[in-house]
């Protein structure tokens, strides 16, 4: 299943409704197919944003292997990415059912 989020400023206003389930691993590829650098990747739990999960800037054309180091908790997690062109993405992602998040110039998709 492929979820696609479109917005002029890459802001997701709605929510995806997914039942939390346990997963084997929360590891996935973050692929940058946009013209902007991905500067930060944060998750929100307990009312606060996490540290930046990236230990380097993800340049256009690069893939960064993400690993949260756990498969515990709700699968659906509020996520924010900030980009070097001043835009950002914010939305709920179900990490139990994805293998790749792809950032493109006008949207963010995961499958």
Backbone as a printed PyTorch tensor [residue, N CA C, xyz], in Angstrom:
tensor([[[ 0.8400, -1.1720,  0.0000],
         [ 0.0000,  0.0000,  0.0000],
         [ 0.8850,  1.2340,  0.0000]],

        [[ 0.5220,  2.2170, -0.7430],
         [ 1.3200,  3.4200, -0.8570],
         [ 0.5160,  4.6050, -0.3680]],

        [[ 1.0570,  5.3360,  0.5600],
         [ 0.4250,  6.5500,  1.0770],
         [ 1.1290,  7.7370,  0.4560]],

        [[ 0.3910,  8.6820, -0.0570],
         [ 0.9790,  9.8610, -0.6620],
         [ 0.4140, 11.1060,  0.0020]],

        [[ 1.2570, 12.0520,  0.2770],
         [ 0.8530, 13.2890,  0.9120],
         [ 1.2470, 14.4350, -0.0080]],

        [[ 0.2690, 15.2440, -0.4270],
         [ 0.5400, 16.3850, -1.2700],
         [ 0.2080, 17.6630, -0.5080]],

        [[ 1.0540, 18.6700, -0.5900],
         [ 0.7810, 19.9830, -0.0350],
         [ 1.8010, 20.9510, -0.5840]],

        [[ 1.3910, 22.1980, -0.7720],
         [ 2.2900, 23.1930, -1.3470],
         [ 3.5340, 23.3830, -0.5120]],

        [[ 3.3800, 23.3950,  0.7990],
         [ 4.5400, 23.5850,  1.6730],
         [ 4.9730, 22.2910,  2.3480]],

        [[ 4.4960, 21.1660,  1.8160],
         [ 4.8130, 19.8480,  2.3650],
         [ 4.3290, 19.6820,  3.7970]],

        [[ 3.1980, 20.3090,  4.1150],
         [ 2.6110, 20.1670,  5.4340],
         [ 1.4130, 19.2430,  5.3230]],

        [[ 1.3790, 18.2310,  6.1320],
         [ 0.2560, 17.3180,  6.1500],
         [-0.6550, 17.7230,  7.2810]],

        [[-1.9070, 18.0200,  6.9530],
         [-2.8340, 18.4770,  7.9750],
         [-3.6610, 17.3350,  8.5510]],

        [[-3.9560, 16.3240,  7.7550],
         [-4.8080, 15.2360,  8.2160],
         [-4.0300, 14.1450,  8.8950]],

        [[-4.7490, 13.1420,  9.3250],
         [-4.1420, 11.9940,  9.9920],
         [-4.4580, 10.7360,  9.2220]],

        [[-3.5760,  9.7670,  9.3070],
         [-3.8250,  8.4480,  8.7690],
         [-4.2870,  7.5910,  9.9250]],

        [[-5.3820,  6.8680,  9.7360],
         [-5.9240,  6.0630, 10.8120],
         [-5.4600,  4.6370, 10.6500]],

        [[-4.6020,  4.2110, 11.5540],
         [-4.0070,  2.8890, 11.5060],
         [-4.0680,  2.2890, 12.9040]],

        [[-4.4200,  1.0340, 12.9910],
         [-4.4380,  0.3580, 14.2730],
         [-3.0160, -0.0170, 14.6630]],

        [[-2.5660,  0.3740, 15.8550],
         [-1.2100,  0.0250, 16.2760],
         [-1.0380, -1.4960, 16.3800]],

        [[ 0.0550, -1.9850, 15.8340],
         [ 0.4080, -3.3920, 15.9280],
         [ 1.8970, -3.4850, 16.1710]],

        [[ 2.3570, -4.6240, 16.5730],
         [ 3.7820, -4.8120, 16.8070],
         [ 4.4800, -5.1300, 15.4910]],

        [[ 5.6880, -4.6560, 15.3240],
         [ 6.4670, -4.8920, 14.1090],
         [ 7.7590, -5.5990, 14.4600]],

        [[ 8.3620, -6.2210, 13.4580],
         [ 9.6270, -6.9020, 13.6800],
         [10.7680, -5.8990, 13.8320]],

        [[10.7120, -4.7840, 13.0910],
         [11.7800, -3.8050, 13.1390],
         [11.2920, -2.4770, 12.5830]],

        [[11.7370, -1.3910, 13.1770],
         [11.4380, -0.0670, 12.6450],
         [12.6900,  0.4550, 11.9640]],

        [[13.0650, -0.1950, 10.8950],
         [14.2050,  0.2040, 10.0700],
         [13.6940,  0.4260,  8.6600]],

        [[14.1510,  1.5150,  8.0150],
         [13.6740,  1.8560,  6.6780],
         [14.6840,  2.7680,  5.9990]],

        [[14.5300,  2.9190,  4.7020],
         [15.3770,  3.8250,  3.9260],
         [14.6950,  5.1780,  3.7990]],

        [[15.4520,  6.2460,  4.0170],
         [14.9980,  7.6110,  3.7620],
         [15.6980,  8.0500,  2.4820]],

        [[14.9370,  8.1830,  1.4060],
         [15.4770,  8.4770,  0.0850],
         [15.1640,  9.9270, -0.2720]],

        [[16.1880, 10.6860, -0.6490],
         [15.9880, 12.0840, -1.0280],
         [16.0310, 12.2260, -2.5410]],

        [[14.8750, 12.3570, -3.1520],
         [14.7660, 12.5960, -4.5990],
         [14.3470, 14.0310, -4.8830]],

        [[14.5410, 14.9080, -3.9280],
         [14.1900, 16.3180, -4.1050],
         [15.4420, 17.1210, -4.4610]],

        [[15.2400, 18.4110, -4.6610],
         [16.3630, 19.3080, -4.9380],
         [16.9220, 19.9390, -3.6630]],

        [[16.2710, 19.6830, -2.5200],
         [16.6900, 20.2870, -1.2480],
         [17.3600, 19.2380, -0.3550]],

        [[18.2110, 19.6960,  0.5400],
         [18.8100, 18.8240,  1.5470],
         [17.7760, 18.5260,  2.6340]],

        [[17.7940, 17.3230,  3.1850],
         [16.9880, 17.0120,  4.3590],
         [17.8670, 17.3280,  5.5670]],

        [[17.4550, 18.3220,  6.3450],
         [18.2640, 18.7980,  7.4620],
         [17.9700, 18.0760,  8.7650]],

        [[16.7080, 17.7290,  8.9880],
         [16.3490, 17.0870, 10.2490],
         [15.1890, 16.1210, 10.0580]],

        [[15.1190, 15.1430, 10.9690],
         [14.0640, 14.1320, 10.9920],
         [13.7470, 13.8960, 12.4540]],

        [[12.5430, 14.3080, 12.8940],
         [12.1630, 14.1930, 14.2990],
         [10.8360, 13.4520, 14.4250]],

        [[10.6380, 12.8050, 15.5580],
         [ 9.3800, 12.1600, 15.8800],
         [ 8.8210, 12.7990, 17.1420]],

        [[ 7.4960, 12.7390, 17.2690],
         [ 6.8370, 13.3780, 18.4140],
         [ 6.0990, 12.3200, 19.2280]],

        [[ 6.5010, 12.2070, 20.4710],
         [ 5.8180, 11.3130, 21.3950],
         [ 5.7900, 11.9610, 22.7630]],

        [[ 4.7010, 11.7790, 23.4600],
         [ 4.5850, 12.3660, 24.7950],
         [ 4.5530, 13.8780, 24.7710]],

        [[ 4.1280, 14.4830, 23.6580],
         [ 3.9880, 15.9330, 23.5760],
         [ 5.2510, 16.7010, 23.2420]],

        [[ 6.3530, 16.0030, 22.9800],
         [ 7.6110, 16.7040, 22.6770],
         [ 8.2830, 16.0820, 21.4560]],

        [[ 9.0100, 16.9120, 20.7170],
         [ 9.7650, 16.4360, 19.5610],
         [11.0610, 15.7840, 20.0390]],

        [[11.4500, 14.7230, 19.3620],
         [12.6900, 14.0090, 19.6750],
         [13.9020, 14.8120, 19.2150]],

        [[15.0610, 14.2660, 19.5050],
         [16.2970, 14.7840, 18.9220],
         [16.2380, 14.5570, 17.4000]],

        [[17.1630, 15.1140, 16.6770],
         [17.2690, 14.8760, 15.2330],
         [17.8240, 13.4720, 15.0210]],

        [[17.0480, 12.5870, 14.3910],
         [17.4760, 11.2130, 14.1550],
         [18.5840, 11.1230, 13.1140]],

        [[18.7920, 12.1670, 12.3300],
         [19.8540, 12.1530, 11.3160],
         [21.1760, 12.5640, 11.9550]],

        [[22.2280, 11.8350, 11.6470],
         [23.5370, 12.2580, 12.1260],
         [24.3310, 12.9540, 11.0250]],

        [[23.6430, 13.1730,  9.8920],
         [24.2270, 13.9290,  8.7800],
         [23.1000, 14.4770,  7.9210]],

        [[23.3890, 15.4900,  7.1380],
         [22.4200, 16.0390,  6.1870],
         [22.2870, 15.0530,  5.0400]],

        [[21.0380, 14.8160,  4.6010],
         [20.8010, 13.9080,  3.4850],
         [20.6740, 14.7590,  2.2160]],

        [[21.6750, 14.6610,  1.3620],
         [21.7460, 15.4520,  0.1360],
         [20.8360, 14.8670, -0.9430]],

        [[20.4470, 15.6850, -1.9360],
         [19.6720, 15.1660, -3.0560],
         [20.3760, 13.9660, -3.6990]],

        [[19.6060, 12.9040, -3.9550],
         [20.1480, 11.6940, -4.5590],
         [20.6650, 10.6770, -3.5630]],

        [[20.7460, 11.0340, -2.2910],
         [21.2650, 10.1120, -1.2800],
         [20.1550,  9.3240, -0.5930]],

        [[20.5430,  8.1850, -0.0320],
         [19.6690,  7.3610,  0.7910],
         [20.3050,  7.2140,  2.1580]],

        [[19.5270,  7.4300,  3.2000],
         [19.9790,  7.3080,  4.5840],
         [19.2100,  6.1600,  5.2160]],

        [[19.9030,  5.1970,  5.8010],
         [19.2430,  4.0770,  6.4580],
         [18.8610,  4.5060,  7.8680]],

        [[17.5640,  4.5070,  8.1400],
         [17.0360,  4.9150,  9.4410],
         [16.7630,  3.6690, 10.2780]],

        [[17.0780,  3.7450, 11.5570],
         [16.7920,  2.6550, 12.4750],
         [16.5060,  3.2650, 13.8440]],

        [[15.2600,  3.1180, 14.3030],
         [14.8820,  3.6610, 15.6030],
         [15.4000,  2.8140, 16.7540]],

        [[15.9040,  1.6240, 16.4540],
         [16.4700,  0.7750, 17.4940],
         [15.4350,  0.0870, 18.3670]],

        [[14.1750,  0.1240, 17.9710],
         [13.1120, -0.5230, 18.7260],
         [11.9440, -0.8160, 17.8020]],

        [[11.0890, -1.7010, 18.2380],
         [ 9.8260, -1.9470, 17.5540],
         [ 8.6840, -1.8290, 18.5590]],

        [[ 8.9440, -1.1550, 19.6820],
         [ 7.9670, -1.0050, 20.7550],
         [ 7.2110,  0.3070, 20.6160]],

        [[ 5.9650,  0.3230, 21.0990],
         [ 5.1500,  1.5270, 21.0900],
         [ 4.1850,  1.5400, 19.9260]],

        [[ 3.4750,  2.6430, 19.7890],
         [ 2.5310,  2.7990, 18.6860],
         [ 3.2800,  2.8560, 17.3710]],

        [[ 2.7420,  2.1930, 16.3660],
         [ 3.3570,  2.2030, 15.0380],
         [ 3.2300,  3.5730, 14.3830]],

        [[ 2.0920,  4.2230, 14.5940],
         [ 1.8150,  5.5060, 13.9530],
         [ 2.3960,  6.6220, 14.8050]],

        [[ 3.3660,  7.3470, 14.2440],
         [ 4.0950,  8.3710, 14.9930],
         [ 4.1240,  9.6690, 14.1900]],

        [[ 3.8260, 10.7830, 14.8570],
         [ 3.9240, 12.1090, 14.2390],
         [ 5.3880, 12.3360, 13.8870]],

        [[ 5.6420, 12.7830, 12.6640],
         [ 7.0040, 12.9260, 12.1460],
         [ 7.1520, 14.2870, 11.4830]],

        [[ 8.3360, 14.8720, 11.6350],
         [ 8.6410, 16.1520, 10.9920],
         [10.0130, 16.0730, 10.3450]],

        [[10.0880, 16.5630,  9.0990],
         [11.3530, 16.7160,  8.3870],
         [11.4680, 18.1670,  7.9460]],

        [[12.6400, 18.7630,  8.1310],
         [12.9100, 20.1290,  7.6730],
         [13.8980, 20.0820,  6.5210]],

        [[13.6800, 20.9680,  5.5270],
         [14.4790, 20.9740,  4.3110],
         [15.2150, 22.2910,  4.1290]],

        [[16.3060, 22.2570,  3.3910],
         [17.1720, 23.4270,  3.2060],
         [16.5130, 24.5530,  2.4270]],

        [[15.4070, 24.2880,  1.7300],
         [14.7200, 25.3550,  0.9900],
         [13.6730, 26.0600,  1.8430]],

        [[13.6340, 25.7650,  3.1500],
         [12.7090, 26.4290,  4.0600],
         [11.3730, 25.7160,  4.2240]],

        [[11.1050, 24.6620,  3.4600],
         [ 9.8640, 23.9180,  3.5960],
         [10.0370, 22.7980,  4.6170]],

        [[ 8.9230, 22.1770,  4.9810],
         [ 8.9720, 21.0570,  5.9190],
         [ 7.8070, 20.1220,  5.6350]],

        [[ 7.9290, 18.9150,  6.1730],
         [ 6.8560, 17.9270,  6.1420],
         [ 6.5050, 17.6190,  7.5830]],

        [[ 5.2150, 17.5200,  7.8690],
         [ 4.7810, 17.0540,  9.1790],
         [ 3.5520, 16.1840,  8.9800]],

        [[ 3.5820, 14.9620,  9.5160],
         [ 2.4490, 14.0600,  9.3900],
         [ 2.6530, 12.7820, 10.1720]],

        [[ 1.6110, 11.9690, 10.2160],
         [ 1.6560, 10.6820, 10.9050],
         [ 2.1150,  9.6090,  9.9400]],

        [[ 3.1060,  8.8370, 10.3530],
         [ 3.6270,  7.7400,  9.5360],
         [ 3.5140,  6.4570, 10.3400]],

        [[ 3.0470,  5.3850,  9.6790],
         [ 2.9460,  4.0620, 10.3010],
         [ 4.2480,  3.3210, 10.0260]],

        [[ 5.1410,  3.3030, 10.9940],
         [ 6.4650,  2.7170, 10.8120],
         [ 6.4500,  1.1910, 10.7970]],

        [[ 5.3670,  0.5700, 11.2190],
         [ 5.2850, -0.8940, 11.1910],
         [ 5.0660, -1.4320,  9.7810]],

        [[ 4.6170, -0.5900,  8.8670],
         [ 4.2610, -1.1020,  7.5450],
         [ 5.0490, -0.4640,  6.4010]],

        [[ 6.1890,  0.1580,  6.6860],
         [ 6.9550,  0.7920,  5.6140],
         [ 8.3520,  0.1950,  5.4810]],

        [[ 8.9210,  0.3700,  4.3050],
         [10.3170,  0.0170,  4.0750],
         [11.0910,  1.2090,  3.5230]],

        [[10.3560,  2.1980,  2.9850],
         [11.0030,  3.3590,  2.3710],
         [10.1470,  4.6060,  2.5410]],

        [[10.7890,  5.7140,  2.9000],
         [10.1760,  7.0440,  2.8150],
         [10.9460,  7.7790,  1.7400]],

        [[10.2370,  8.3020,  0.7440],
         [10.8750,  9.0280, -0.3510],
         [10.4200, 10.4780, -0.3340]],

        [[11.3900, 11.3960, -0.2630],
         [11.1280, 12.8250, -0.3240],
         [11.3300, 13.2590, -1.7630]],

        [[10.2740, 13.8810, -2.3280],
         [10.3630, 14.4050, -3.6950],
         [10.1180, 15.9060, -3.6240]],

        [[10.2380, 16.6180, -4.7310],
         [10.1150, 18.0800, -4.7040],
         [ 8.7840, 18.5760, -4.1700]],

        [[ 7.6830, 17.9060, -4.4610],
         [ 6.3760, 18.4120, -4.0690],
         [ 5.6040, 17.5010, -3.1360]],

        [[ 6.2020, 16.4130, -2.6990],
         [ 5.4930, 15.5180, -1.7940],
         [ 6.4600, 14.5650, -1.0940]],

        [[ 5.9020, 13.8410, -0.1490],
         [ 6.6110, 12.8110,  0.5850],
         [ 5.7400, 11.5550,  0.4960]],

        [[ 6.3330, 10.4390,  0.0870],
         [ 5.5740,  9.2030, -0.0380],
         [ 6.2810,  8.0970,  0.7490]],

        [[ 5.4980,  7.1290,  1.2040],
         [ 6.0880,  5.9890,  1.8930],
         [ 5.3530,  4.7420,  1.4900]],

        [[ 6.1360,  3.6560,  1.5040],
         [ 5.5770,  2.3490,  1.1480],
         [ 6.3150,  1.2450,  1.8630]]])
